[in-house]
Amino acid sequence: MTRFALLAALGGLMATACTPADEPAETAEASLTSPEITEADLRWRIATLADDAFEGRAPATEGGMAASQWIADDMARMGFEPGYEGSYFQPVPLLEVTLDEEASSFDVAFEGEPLGLTMGEDVVYWTKRADEEVAIADSELVFVGYGVVAPEYGWDDYAGLDVEGKTVVMLVNDPGYADPDSGLFNGNAMTYYGRWTYKYEEAARRGAAGVILIHQTEPASYGWNVVSGSWTGAQLDLAREPGEGTFAAVESWVSEDRARQMFELAGLDFDSLTAAAAQPGFAPVEMTGMTASGSLYNSTRTMDSRNVVGIIPGTTHPDEYVIYTAHWDHIGVRHVPEGEDGLYNGAVDNATGTAAILEIGEAFMANPPERSVMILAVTAEESGLLGSAYYGENPIVPYEQSVGGINIDAMLPTGRSRDVVVVGHGASELEDLLTAAAAEQDRYIVADPNPEAGYFYRSDHISLAKHGLPMLYADGGEDLREGGTEAGQAMGADYRANRYHGPADEYSEDWAMSGMVENTELFFDVGQRLANSTDWPNWYEGNEFRGLRDAQMGTE
């Protein structure tokens, strides 16, 4: 018996979990867990998913396949219907592209003289094209401000500009961040247009050959070390058919110091232009004399992962769906010096969320909803929200039949809190349901304390939101009933400093669980209110996704 099969047996699921089958194996008795949301159930699921035997649940690895099989087995044991063409698995094809840094080059030149940008220190570059060789030569640079086209805000940084074959240079975040009191965009709270993912995509849609995003720590909300650590080495993306997807040949980040040098050589004032870029009517500026050239050599391979999907059928409106999402994957195993821990268990991130949506699904099985409920455990979140992105582009349920969704990502093991944090506060009418449900727990709603970081755009719900579906992303707050805000903030800071995305993110029997239980009950209550109603919540007026939803529902 393999260690994966042993783990499944110990968990009570008598399955050979290492087998990447399309159907779960036969399971043990269905009474392992309670139909109520309980601490014991959550502990069992979290401890199992975070066990060393699953080797950190990296997608497309033996441990990841085994973990996803375990989730499917648990769904089958509880009686969920298979959610994808008679299977619990929606296949997610992945492409891994690894840049040969020694053979590759990318640099910016002024009047033909290269600046000598150093990979990792001054610039980080890559391509998402599935080609072994990609090149651009003497591509003219043009500064496009924030690189945003947002009709609902009356904003177009590409107005009147043809960037075909050029390299666009742009700022991170959006104009609202630069001038929060201006009334532009969403003020200090980042919108979708501030995300680097959007900026690369929009530049490619405009025909740019290259993209240079200027790194600045405060508007990015992370340092250059995150850029150099996250965008080097093997990069995962969705594997696409030839002709699918639009990507610039070269995508990159450049340090602020080097960006200032580029502007100075072009005879431009960096500070003046960045200030102008945040004002309505900004016009793109040619960076005269500046060109970009690069030759990128890659090795590529495709691999298969999968989302796990279970359905609790609705009793009255089975063709209308409420969706719960959480990512089952984590980082896996990394090579470290002998004696160090290189196994990233991902207990908080995100065995907790996966356990919670399974627990919620079990509660719905005991309390059949009028609308159907989809429990969607997605893969490859840590690689760029890829599993949810695949679902977003290939929805199992059409968006016009999807009512709304709730995403659960990384619940801290704390005591009960008086507050509930809504990430991306002020986005959709789902918050009205949350407010009512929280009041019954004698709790109040607070906004994300760091909205400029754009956390609303960094978890799986955004992959569905950007297709128009209203999504809620919330978590327990910091105002703990025992210890108050000081204790809550200390716990959050400790996790971020010592365990987040590190090998110390492990399950412990010493965890405080009352807050996690209460939050899981809360998210079940919100979904139950929605599933047992005829309401179709929308994004609030002025939200960047409102127009998409209106068009979907025929209410534009």
Order of alpha helices (4+ residues) and beta strands (2+ residues): alpha-alpha-alpha-beta-beta-beta-beta-beta-beta-beta-beta-beta-alpha-alpha-beta-alpha-alpha-beta-beta-alpha-alpha-beta-beta-beta-beta-alpha-beta-alpha-beta-beta-alpha-beta-alpha-beta-alpha-alpha-alpha
